[in-house]
């Protein structure tokens, strides 16, 4: 069993056979900040704090940068593939210019994901 508490400024993990009296105490004191996993059980990534923090900061531009980097493409490579300038790619990644619907469809074809990720 694994018990994890994340409640700033407190963060700790307890592993192994955790007696019921301690689990009750943890539940009482930390409530929703406590995650308890049985052996072999996993927590969905969407329930993890770090994922929520990243998701809040995600924009079409950061999504573009992520997939471009994941596919080991430079801004120049992607610009050439789309028939646009490197500056346009940079502006979209930095959210200085929005990603048009047409460009979103082009990007979805390049990266194999839904065009909605870029809008």
Residue frames relative to the residue before (quaternion, step in Angstrom):
aa qw qx qy qz dx dy dz
X 1.0000 0.0000 0.0000 0.0000 0.00 0.00 0.00
X 0.1354 -0.7737 0.6167 0.0530 3.52 -1.18 0.72
X 0.0587 -0.7739 0.6305 0.0140 3.57 -0.87 1.00
X 0.0467 -0.8042 0.5919 -0.0276 3.56 -0.74 1.10
X 0.1001 -0.7706 0.6280 0.0426 3.56 -0.93 0.97
X 0.0382 0.7662 -0.6396 0.0478 3.55 -0.89 1.02
X 0.3044 0.7060 -0.5727 0.2844 3.53 -0.21 1.31
X 0.3563 -0.7680 0.4772 0.2354 3.58 -0.06 1.25
X 0.6053 -0.2261 -0.7631 -0.0097 1.54 -1.87 1.67
X 0.5221 0.6411 -0.4055 0.3899 3.61 1.22 0.37
X 0.1577 0.7465 -0.6397 0.0933 3.54 -1.04 0.85
X 0.2385 0.7651 -0.5758 0.1621 3.55 -0.71 1.06
X 0.2521 -0.7479 0.6020 0.1215 3.51 -1.34 0.46
X 0.0977 -0.7589 0.6419 0.0493 3.55 -1.09 0.83
X 0.0537 -0.8080 0.5868 -0.0011 3.57 -0.80 1.01
X 0.6628 0.5108 -0.3895 0.3849 3.52 -1.26 0.52
X 0.7276 -0.3466 0.3178 0.4995 3.54 -1.22 -0.58
X 0.0602 -0.8134 0.5786 -0.0047 3.59 -0.27 1.25
X 0.4133 -0.7264 0.4878 0.2522 3.60 -0.56 1.11
X 0.6265 -0.5819 0.3829 0.3497 3.56 -1.11 0.79
X 0.6373 0.5439 -0.3504 0.4186 3.61 0.93 -0.80
X 0.6651 0.4828 -0.3054 0.4810 3.61 1.08 -0.68
X 0.6195 0.5329 -0.3430 0.4632 3.57 1.05 -0.72
X 0.6400 0.5198 -0.3199 0.4668 3.59 0.97 -0.84
X 0.6492 0.5183 -0.3055 0.4654 3.56 0.98 -0.87
X 0.6534 0.5077 -0.3046 0.4717 3.59 0.95 -0.88
X 0.6508 0.5137 -0.3117 0.4641 3.59 0.94 -0.89
X 0.6623 0.5134 -0.3001 0.4557 3.57 0.96 -0.91
X 0.7470 0.4340 -0.2224 0.4519 3.57 0.83 -1.00
X 0.8211 0.2840 -0.1181 0.4808 3.60 0.93 -0.84
X 0.2264 -0.8353 0.4842 0.1287 3.62 1.23 -0.16
X 0.8615 -0.0593 0.0461 0.5021 3.61 -0.76 -1.02
X 0.5799 0.5759 -0.3884 0.4256 3.62 1.19 -0.20
X 0.6361 0.5248 -0.3122 0.4717 3.59 1.33 -0.18
X 0.0863 -0.7593 0.6436 0.0421 3.57 -0.97 0.93
X 0.0708 -0.7896 0.6093 0.0197 3.56 -0.84 0.99
X 0.0502 -0.7948 0.6047 -0.0132 3.55 -0.79 1.08
X 0.3771 -0.6920 0.5668 0.2402 3.54 -0.98 0.86
X 0.6806 -0.4793 0.3441 0.4342 3.59 -1.20 0.39
X 0.8191 0.2186 -0.1936 0.4937 3.56 -0.90 0.99
X 0.5791 0.5736 -0.3773 0.4397 3.59 1.24 -0.22
X 0.1724 -0.7788 0.5940 0.1048 3.55 -1.09 0.68
X 0.4173 -0.6769 0.5527 0.2493 3.52 -1.24 0.55
X 0.4753 -0.6672 0.4762 0.3196 3.63 -0.79 0.92
X 0.5767 -0.6204 0.4054 0.3437 3.55 -0.97 0.88
X 0.6432 0.5457 -0.3287 0.4248 3.60 1.04 -0.71
X 0.6585 0.4922 -0.3048 0.4808 3.59 1.27 -0.27
X 0.5742 0.6094 -0.3747 0.3982 3.58 1.26 -0.15
X 0.5931 -0.6186 0.3958 0.3299 3.55 -1.00 0.89
X 0.6606 0.5145 -0.3273 0.4378 3.58 0.86 -0.92
X 0.6345 0.5246 -0.3359 0.4577 3.61 1.03 -0.72
X 0.6477 0.5187 -0.3172 0.4592 3.58 0.94 -0.87
X 0.6412 0.5248 -0.3212 0.4585 3.59 0.99 -0.81
X 0.6688 0.4876 -0.2938 0.4781 3.57 0.94 -0.89
X 0.6490 0.5367 -0.3175 0.4359 3.57 0.94 -0.90
X 0.6307 0.5388 -0.3289 0.4514 3.59 1.05 -0.76
X 0.7229 0.4337 -0.2318 0.4853 3.57 1.07 -0.74
X 0.5164 0.6719 -0.4084 0.3392 3.60 1.26 -0.26
X 0.0262 -0.7638 0.6445 -0.0251 3.52 -0.98 0.98
X 0.6700 -0.4571 0.3524 0.4669 3.62 -1.18 0.14
X 0.6489 0.5326 -0.3159 0.4420 3.59 1.03 -0.76
X 0.6727 0.4688 -0.3076 0.4828 3.60 0.93 -0.81
X 0.6027 0.5404 -0.3541 0.4684 3.58 1.14 -0.62
X 0.6364 0.5259 -0.3172 0.4667 3.57 0.97 -0.87
X 0.6684 0.4966 -0.3025 0.4638 3.59 0.84 -0.96
X 0.6348 0.5428 -0.3280 0.4414 3.60 0.96 -0.89
X 0.7308 0.4278 -0.2581 0.4652 3.60 0.73 -1.02
X 0.6046 0.5408 -0.3639 0.4577 3.60 1.05 -0.64
X 0.6768 0.4826 -0.2811 0.4797 3.57 0.94 -0.93
X 0.6241 0.5509 -0.3284 0.4462 3.58 1.00 -0.85
X 0.7314 0.3941 -0.2175 0.5123 3.57 1.04 -0.79
X 0.4407 -0.7382 0.4212 0.2888 3.56 1.33 0.35
X 0.4151 0.6798 -0.4849 0.3611 3.54 0.95 0.96
X 0.3667 -0.6771 0.5842 0.2566 3.54 -1.17 0.63
X 0.6533 -0.4731 0.3884 0.4456 3.55 -1.27 0.16
X 0.6266 0.5416 -0.3326 0.4510 3.58 1.04 -0.77
X 0.6433 0.5258 -0.3219 0.4539 3.61 0.94 -0.89
X 0.6930 0.4741 -0.2771 0.4671 3.55 0.84 -0.99
X 0.6242 0.5385 -0.3367 0.4550 3.59 0.99 -0.81
X 0.6593 0.5022 -0.3083 0.4670 3.59 0.90 -0.89
X 0.6592 0.5192 -0.3057 0.4498 3.57 0.97 -0.84
X 0.7316 0.4034 -0.2235 0.5020 3.59 1.07 -0.74
X 0.4230 -0.7147 0.4574 0.3178 3.58 1.24 -0.31
X 0.5578 0.5511 -0.4056 0.4697 3.55 1.10 0.81
X 0.6053 -0.5564 0.4134 0.3915 3.57 -1.28 -0.01
X 0.6271 -0.5140 0.4306 0.3965 3.54 -1.30 0.38
X 0.6202 0.5642 -0.3338 0.4307 3.56 1.05 -0.80
X 0.6302 0.5241 -0.3391 0.4618 3.60 1.02 -0.74
X 0.6336 0.5141 -0.3321 0.4733 3.60 0.97 -0.81
X 0.6500 0.5191 -0.3072 0.4622 3.58 0.93 -0.93
X 0.6629 0.5072 -0.3038 0.4593 3.59 0.90 -0.92
X 0.6569 0.4936 -0.3180 0.4730 3.61 0.98 -0.77
X 0.6613 0.5123 -0.3097 0.4521 3.61 0.95 -0.85
X 0.7317 0.3955 -0.2270 0.5066 3.58 1.06 -0.69
X 0.4631 -0.7175 0.4055 0.3260 3.57 1.35 0.26
X 0.3693 0.7183 -0.5014 0.3104 3.58 1.14 0.60
X 0.7583 0.1447 -0.0853 0.6299 3.57 1.24 -0.58
X 0.4527 -0.6841 0.4899 0.2951 3.60 -0.93 0.81
X 0.4594 -0.6405 0.5349 0.3044 3.55 -1.26 0.44
X 0.3701 -0.7445 0.5123 0.2150 3.57 -0.62 1.12
X 0.6579 -0.5024 0.3833 0.4096 3.53 -1.27 0.37
X 0.6380 0.5316 -0.3223 0.4544 3.59 0.97 -0.88
X 0.6804 0.4800 -0.2834 0.4758 3.57 0.90 -0.95
X 0.6064 0.5530 -0.3514 0.4506 3.60 1.05 -0.73
X 0.6641 0.4878 -0.3060 0.4768 3.59 0.98 -0.81
X 0.6252 0.5207 -0.3369 0.4738 3.59 1.05 -0.71
X 0.6634 0.5024 -0.3004 0.4661 3.58 0.94 -0.91
X 0.6364 0.5307 -0.3381 0.4462 3.59 0.98 -0.79
X 0.6424 0.5081 -0.3223 0.4746 3.58 1.07 -0.70
X 0.6512 0.5187 -0.3139 0.4565 3.59 0.99 -0.82
X 0.8065 0.3140 -0.1387 0.4815 3.59 0.82 -1.02
X 0.4250 -0.7373 0.4440 0.2804 3.60 1.24 -0.13
X 0.5839 0.5389 -0.3995 0.4572 3.58 1.01 0.80
X 0.6870 -0.4810 0.3450 0.4214 3.57 -1.27 0.17
X 0.5062 -0.6544 0.4608 0.3213 3.60 -0.96 0.79
X 0.5489 0.6364 -0.3781 0.3883 3.59 1.20 -0.47
X 0.5725 0.6003 -0.3748 0.4140 3.58 1.18 -0.47
X 0.7365 0.4182 -0.2249 0.4818 3.59 1.17 -0.50
X 0.6473 0.5080 -0.3212 0.4688 3.59 1.26 0.01
